[in-house]
Amino acid sequence: MPSEMRRAARALVESRLETFAPESAPGPARERLERALARVGPPRAFVLAGRWSEREGKPVYDATFDPAPGTRRFLNGLSAVLVGLVAASAWALASEGAPAAARFLLPLAAGLGIVAMPLVVIGVATRREAEESRVRRAIRAALEEEA
């Protein structure tokens, strides 16, 4: 599971570029692509940027899948909360003046947070991958469709 979490976390913060080549004329392909992307709606888990260019005399569409602006903040915030819980747990266990409930609940919350963090990261990464897949299928279908 640690390697899957690393892969998922890396996939959350990296940018990906995919190139699509329409099989038909570029004019209608652009219109179909715009309609398909409008039907899919704006992605929430990433930022989609597309650009038309020409390679070897044929039009191609370069789609860039960048991480959402809040993704890195979310991951950093999650880490900061866990560090805070571990520090508070250490304080509660080391200090004699801490209430008994804090001596029990803070370490329990820190342990549960540490166990849950990989699941949360994998869940967020899976959501992004699913949304990217849906957008890629829509792009591919729009560009492969005959006019």
C-alpha positions, 0 to 999 in steps of 0.5 A: 500500500505505501507504493500505491500511496506514493504513486497516487500522491505523485499522480495528484501533483504532476501535470500530464500531456496527451496528444490527440490527432483527429481523423477528419478535417480540422474545422469540424473536429474543433467544433465537435471537440468544443461541444464534447468538452461543454457536455462533459463540463468543467473538471473539478479535480484538475485544470484542463488546457488544450491547444491545437497545433500542427505536426507533419502537416496534420492537426493535433490537439494537445491536452494538458492535465494540470493539478487543481490549484487546491490540491497541494494545499490540501495535501500540505494541510492534511500533513500539518494536521497530522503533525499537530495531532502527533505533537499534541499527543506527545504533549498530552502523554508527557505532561502530568497536568493534561486531562485523562480524556486528552491523554487517551483521545489525542493519541487515538485521533493521531493513530486513526489519522495516520491510518486514514491518510493513505486512504484519503490520498488514494481516494482523491487521486482515484477521483482525479484519474476517473475524471481525466479518463472521462475527459480523455474518452470524450476528446477521443470520441469527438475527434474520431467521429466522422463529420 
